[in-house]
Structures are given as C-alpha cells and as structure tokens.
C-alpha cells in the first residue's frame, strides 16, 4: 500500500475487440450501452447517497469509475450515432 503503483492499466474490453475485428457497430453499441448506462447510474447514485460519508480515497475511486463509465457511454453513443 505504501509503494505507488507504476504499471499501466491494460484495457481488455470485449466490445472494443468485437468492434475492431468487424463486429456490427449498431447492435454492439446498443448492447454496450445496456451495460454501461446502468453502471454509470449506479455509481452516480452511490456518490449521491454516500458521498459525504466516504473517505477521500473512496470518493476519488468512485469518481474514477464514474468518469470511465461516462466515457464508455459517450463512446458507444457516438458509435450508435454514426449508424
């Protein structure tokens, strides 16, 4: 815990891989949004409900999760908008 992590995060996302290798973007985006939108809502609800009670570290990690899920939702919404 005392030694800061210095490893790069490896991203292994099945949806991105399917898209990269030729998966149909529209149904893939729809399926991914069904995953990421509810998770984003869950994280935001947790922040709103428990935020003041959380330690600084816990709040920061929760905000990181919110940021990731917002980006995934933004990305897949863009894929869906391209048709």
C-alpha positions as CSV (number, residue, x, y, z in Angstrom):
1,X,0.0,0.0,0.0
2,X,2.9,2.4,0.7
3,X,4.6,1.9,-2.7
4,X,2.7,3.7,-5.5
5,X,1.6,1.5,-8.5
6,X,3.5,2.3,-11.6
7,X,2.0,-0.2,-14.0
8,X,0.0,0.9,-17.0
9,X,-3.6,-0.3,-16.9
10,X,-4.3,-2.9,-19.6
11,X,-7.6,-2.5,-21.2
12,X,-9.3,-5.7,-22.3
13,X,-12.8,-4.8,-23.4
14,X,-14.7,-7.5,-25.3
15,X,-16.9,-4.9,-27.0
16,X,-14.0,-2.9,-28.3
17,X,-12.4,-6.1,-29.6
18,X,-15.5,-7.2,-31.4
19,X,-15.8,-3.7,-33.0
20,X,-12.1,-3.8,-34.0
21,X,-12.5,-7.2,-35.7
22,X,-15.5,-6.3,-37.7
23,X,-18.5,-6.7,-35.3
24,X,-21.7,-4.9,-36.5
25,X,-21.4,-1.5,-34.8
26,X,-25.1,-0.8,-34.2
27,X,-26.2,-3.9,-32.2
28,X,-22.8,-3.9,-30.5
29,X,-23.2,-0.2,-29.4
30,X,-26.8,-0.9,-28.2
31,X,-25.6,-3.9,-26.2
32,X,-22.7,-2.0,-24.6
33,X,-25.0,0.9,-23.7
34,X,-27.2,-1.5,-21.9
35,X,-24.2,-2.4,-19.8
36,X,-22.6,1.0,-19.2
37,X,-25.6,3.3,-18.7
38,X,-26.9,1.3,-15.7
39,X,-23.5,1.0,-14.2
40,X,-23.0,4.8,-14.5
41,X,-26.3,5.4,-12.9
42,X,-25.4,3.0,-10.1
43,X,-22.1,4.8,-9.4
44,X,-23.7,8.2,-9.5
45,X,-26.4,7.1,-7.1
46,X,-23.8,5.7,-4.7
47,X,-21.9,9.0,-4.9
48,X,-25.1,11.0,-4.2
49,X,-26.2,8.7,-1.4
50,X,-22.9,8.0,0.3
51,X,-20.5,10.7,-0.9
52,X,-20.3,12.7,2.3
53,X,-19.7,9.5,4.3
54,X,-16.9,8.2,2.1
55,X,-13.2,8.7,2.8
56,X,-11.4,10.9,0.4
57,X,-9.7,7.8,-1.2
58,X,-13.1,6.0,-1.6
59,X,-14.7,9.1,-3.1
60,X,-11.8,9.5,-5.6
61,X,-12.0,5.9,-6.7
62,X,-15.8,6.2,-7.1
63,X,-15.3,9.4,-9.2
64,X,-12.8,7.4,-11.4
65,X,-15.4,4.8,-12.0
66,X,-18.0,7.5,-12.9
67,X,-15.5,9.0,-15.3
68,X,-14.8,5.7,-17.0
69,X,-18.5,4.8,-17.4
70,X,-19.3,8.3,-18.7
71,X,-16.6,7.8,-21.3
72,X,-17.8,4.4,-22.3
73,X,-21.3,5.7,-22.7
74,X,-20.1,8.7,-24.7
75,X,-18.1,6.4,-26.9
76,X,-20.8,3.9,-27.6
77,X,-23.4,6.7,-28.1
78,X,-21.1,8.1,-30.8
79,X,-20.8,4.7,-32.4
80,X,-24.6,4.4,-32.4
81,X,-25.0,7.9,-33.9
82,X,-22.7,7.0,-36.8
83,X,-25.1,4.3,-37.7
